[in-house]
Amino acid sequence: MALTRRTLLRTGLTGSAIGSAGLIRTGLAGAVAEPQIYDTRNWNARPANGTIQVLDRRPSFIVVHHTAGANSNDFSLEHAFAVAREIQNLHMDTNGWIDTGQQLTNSRGGFVMEGRHRSLEVLTGGTRHVVGAHVANNNSTCIGI
């Protein structure tokens, strides 16, 4: 059988899932350091122009989006913060949303930033969910990255 990209990905994902399940089962998952997540103050976000809705339940799904802008070869933290501000400006000024639509933003340089205000506070608690504006008719069930 020829090794195709699809087969490789399917095998790799299955292996990763099995490996992850083993780590969780044996208690080794706690050995992984928590990633640094920069909050809205760090990247100088505008304040939300409405009330951030918080639900008393966990999200059921994770949705991973891509940005509307072109990729960049700038992998710096400063560029990541600039992209976060550009996304917020687009979402608020063009889309008419109260804030950034997604709860988290992951930059090309690997930096993770809070998107919608209060997302870090609420997600850290593990029992609630900030409603985003990134998946029509499903924002109350999922977190957007």
Kinemage of the C-alpha trace (Angstrom):
@kinemage 1
@onewidth
@group {chain A} dominant
@subgroup {mainchain}
@vectorlist {calphas} color= white
{ca met a 1} P 0.000 0.000 0.000
{ca ala a 2} L 1.372 3.407 -0.969
{ca leu a 3} L 1.813 5.913 1.833
{ca thr a 4} L -0.345 8.902 0.968
{ca arg a 5} L -0.673 12.164 2.855
{ca arg a 6} L -4.214 11.167 3.826
{ca thr a 7} L -3.062 7.831 5.247
{ca leu a 8} L -0.217 9.489 7.106
{ca leu a 9} L -2.523 12.097 8.622
{ca arg a 10} L -5.164 9.542 9.513
{ca thr a 11} L -2.592 7.268 11.143
{ca gly a 12} L -0.888 10.163 12.905
{ca leu a 13} L -4.162 11.536 14.250
{ca thr a 14} L -5.243 8.127 15.468
{ca gly a 15} L -1.883 7.590 17.124
{ca ser a 16} L -2.028 11.043 18.703
{ca ala a 17} L -5.524 10.404 20.046
{ca ile a 18} L -4.501 7.043 21.483
{ca gly a 19} L -1.317 8.515 22.914
{ca ser a 20} L -3.214 11.420 24.469
{ca ala a 21} L -5.762 9.061 25.997
{ca gly a 22} L -2.901 7.107 27.524
{ca leu a 23} L -1.373 10.241 29.032
{ca ile a 24} L -4.666 11.287 30.546
{ca arg a 25} L -5.347 7.806 31.864
{ca thr a 26} L -1.946 7.535 33.525
{ca gly a 27} L -2.038 11.053 34.937
{ca leu a 28} L 0.904 12.316 32.897
{ca ala a 29} L -1.153 15.016 31.167
{ca gly a 30} L -0.568 17.304 34.148
{ca ala a 31} L 3.159 17.319 33.369
{ca val a 32} L 2.606 19.605 30.378
{ca ala a 33} L 3.132 23.276 31.163
{ca glu a 34} L 0.147 25.574 30.694
{ca pro a 35} L 0.732 27.852 27.693
{ca gln a 36} L 1.031 31.578 28.199
{ca ile a 37} L -2.111 33.310 26.992
{ca tyr a 38} L -1.935 37.068 26.566
{ca asp a 39} L -5.084 38.830 27.712
{ca thr a 40} L -6.858 41.722 26.010
{ca arg a 41} L -4.889 44.257 28.085
{ca asn a 42} L -1.588 42.852 26.796
{ca trp a 43} L -2.458 43.501 23.147
{ca asn a 44} L -4.225 46.803 23.903
{ca ala a 45} L -7.707 45.728 22.870
{ca arg a 46} L -10.513 48.221 22.617
{ca pro a 47} L -13.199 47.812 25.243
{ca ala a 48} L -16.228 45.800 24.172
{ca asn a 49} L -19.112 48.051 23.151
{ca gly a 50} L -21.765 45.810 24.689
{ca thr a 51} L -22.309 43.254 27.401
{ca ile a 52} L -20.265 40.063 27.166
{ca gln a 53} L -22.710 37.191 27.654
{ca val a 54} L -21.546 34.360 29.928
{ca leu a 55} L -23.391 31.040 30.010
{ca asp a 56} L -23.372 28.710 33.018
{ca arg a 57} L -22.216 25.700 31.018
{ca arg a 58} L -19.108 24.537 29.214
{ca pro a 59} L -18.808 24.804 25.442
{ca ser a 60} L -19.496 21.531 23.597
{ca phe a 61} L -17.345 22.152 20.529
{ca ile a 62} L -14.166 23.892 19.416
{ca val a 63} L -14.162 25.635 16.049
{ca val a 64} L -10.837 26.613 14.495
{ca his a 65} L -11.040 29.499 12.038
{ca his a 66} L -8.556 31.167 9.736
{ca thr a 67} L -8.039 34.898 9.452
{ca ala a 68} L -9.362 36.932 6.557
{ca gly a 69} L -5.977 38.596 6.032
{ca ala a 70} L -2.912 37.390 4.203
{ca asn a 71} L -0.192 35.422 5.963
{ca ser a 72} L 2.939 37.217 7.090
{ca asn a 73} L 6.537 36.180 7.618
{ca asp a 74} L 6.622 38.258 10.818
{ca phe a 75} L 6.453 35.774 13.703
{ca ser a 76} L 7.013 38.381 16.458
{ca leu a 77} L 4.843 39.000 19.496
{ca glu a 78} L 4.355 42.600 18.375
{ca his a 79} L 2.963 41.424 15.044
{ca ala a 80} L 0.683 38.941 16.808
{ca phe a 81} L -0.721 41.781 18.914
{ca ala a 82} L -1.194 43.933 15.796
{ca val a 83} L -3.119 41.110 14.089
{ca ala a 84} L -5.333 40.712 17.176
{ca arg a 85} L -6.159 44.449 16.983
{ca glu a 86} L -6.850 44.196 13.231
{ca ile a 87} L -9.230 41.290 13.818
{ca gln a 88} L -11.017 43.187 16.575
{ca asn a 89} L -11.334 46.292 14.401
{ca leu a 90} L -12.762 44.234 11.526
{ca his a 91} L -15.229 42.439 13.777
{ca met a 92} L -16.399 45.597 15.529
{ca asp a 93} L -16.225 48.196 12.744
{ca thr a 94} L -17.188 46.102 9.703
{ca asn a 95} L -19.213 43.219 11.146
{ca gly a 96} L -20.898 45.344 13.812
{ca trp a 97} L -20.096 42.913 16.629
{ca ile a 98} L -19.573 44.063 20.225
{ca asp a 99} L -16.020 42.690 20.356
{ca thr a 100} L -13.709 40.184 18.693
{ca gly a 101} L -15.827 37.218 17.604
{ca gln a 102} L -13.603 34.345 18.757
{ca gln a 103} L -12.513 33.599 22.301
{ca leu a 104} L -8.846 32.899 21.486
{ca thr a 105} L -6.436 33.883 18.728
{ca asn a 106} L -3.350 31.840 17.853
{ca ser a 107} L -0.748 33.719 15.836
{ca arg a 108} L 1.584 32.393 13.206
{ca gly a 109} L 4.405 32.886 15.684
{ca gly a 110} L 2.648 30.539 18.116
{ca phe a 111} L 1.403 33.212 20.517
{ca val a 112} L -2.033 32.653 22.046
{ca met a 113} L -4.164 35.677 22.868
{ca glu a 114} L -7.527 36.207 24.455
{ca gly a 115} L -9.934 37.403 21.769
{ca arg a 116} L -13.319 38.290 23.191
{ca his a 117} L -13.088 40.046 26.557
{ca arg a 118} L -13.620 37.865 29.664
{ca ser a 119} L -12.798 34.661 27.753
{ca leu a 120} L -9.714 33.864 29.839
{ca glu a 121} L -11.437 34.564 33.134
{ca val a 122} L -14.407 32.395 32.235
{ca leu a 123} L -12.546 29.543 30.513
{ca thr a 124} L -10.055 29.261 33.361
{ca gly a 125} L -12.920 28.438 35.720
{ca gly a 126} L -13.818 25.453 33.519
{ca thr a 127} L -17.574 25.541 34.054
{ca arg a 128} L -18.803 28.523 32.030
{ca his a 129} L -18.647 29.828 28.494
{ca val a 130} L -18.356 33.287 26.912
{ca val a 131} L -20.679 33.550 23.922
{ca gly a 132} L -18.733 34.543 20.825
{ca ala a 133} L -19.803 35.747 17.378
{ca his a 134} L -17.979 33.376 15.068
{ca val a 135} L -20.357 30.516 14.133
{ca ala a 136} L -23.862 31.541 13.123
{ca asn a 137} L -26.560 29.885 15.269
{ca asn a 138} L -23.952 27.964 17.307
{ca asn a 139} L -22.114 30.602 19.323
{ca ser a 140} L -23.705 29.354 22.533
{ca thr a 141} L -22.288 25.854 22.038
{ca cys a 142} L -18.703 26.375 20.882
{ca ile a 143} L -15.459 28.164 21.511
{ca gly a 144} L -13.697 29.785 18.560
{ca ile a 145} L -9.964 29.871 18.010
